[in-house]
Amino acid sequence: MSNKAILSTILLTFNKNERMPVILKKDDEDLWLDREKYDRLQLQSLFTPYDSGEMMVYPVSAKVGSPKNDGPSCIQEVEIGSLFED
């Protein structure tokens, strides 16, 4: 077994119809990543809506919708008039 770190991502949602993502609070990350403790109910208690006051919303380019595009430009804020421009 290798000790090499593996960077990975998973997207959990509250329910399949609304597709609202689960966003962990910074204070809950250690519990989520602790492989020694596994308490299903405790982990499920972390699945709460994230405070919208802690989020930032801004328009991004339409290229974010394609999996072939990957990079910082996908999350850069754009002016509303340039949403569909590259």
SVG drawing of the C-alpha trace seen along z (x, -y; Angstrom):
<svg xmlns="http://www.w3.org/2000/svg" viewBox="-37 -43 41 45">
<polyline fill="none" stroke="black" stroke-width="0.4" points="0.0,0.0 1.3,-3.4 1.5,-6.4 1.0,-8.7 -1.9,-11.2 -4.8,-11.0 -6.7,-14.1 -10.4,-13.4 -13.8,-14.9 -17.3,-13.6 -20.6,-15.5 -23.3,-14.6 -26.8,-16.0 -29.6,-16.3 -32.0,-14.5 -31.9,-13.5 -34.8,-15.8 -33.5,-19.1 -29.8,-18.3 -28.8,-20.7 -25.2,-19.9 -24.0,-19.1 -21.3,-21.6 -19.3,-20.8 -18.6,-23.5 -14.8,-23.9 -15.3,-22.7 -16.8,-19.4 -14.0,-18.5 -11.9,-16.5 -14.9,-14.4 -15.8,-13.7 -12.2,-12.7 -11.5,-10.6 -11.2,-7.0 -10.9,-5.7 -14.5,-6.8 -17.5,-5.7 -20.8,-6.7 -23.4,-6.8 -25.8,-9.0 -23.1,-11.4 -22.0,-11.8 -25.5,-12.2 -26.0,-15.0 -23.5,-17.0 -25.9,-17.0 -27.6,-20.3 -28.2,-23.2 -25.2,-25.6 -25.9,-29.1 -26.6,-31.1 -25.1,-34.2 -21.7,-32.5 -21.9,-31.9 -20.9,-34.2 -22.9,-34.2 -21.7,-35.7 -22.1,-34.9 -19.5,-32.7 -18.9,-31.8 -21.1,-29.2 -17.9,-27.2 -18.3,-25.9 -21.1,-23.6 -18.7,-21.5 -16.5,-18.8 -13.8,-19.5 -13.2,-22.9 -11.1,-22.7 -9.3,-25.6 -9.5,-28.8 -11.3,-30.6 -14.3,-28.4 -14.9,-30.1 -13.9,-33.7 -16.7,-36.3 -17.9,-37.6 -20.1,-40.5 -23.7,-39.6 -23.3,-40.7 -20.4,-38.3 -21.9,-35.1 -21.9,-33.3 -18.6,-34.6 -15.3,-32.8"/>
</svg>
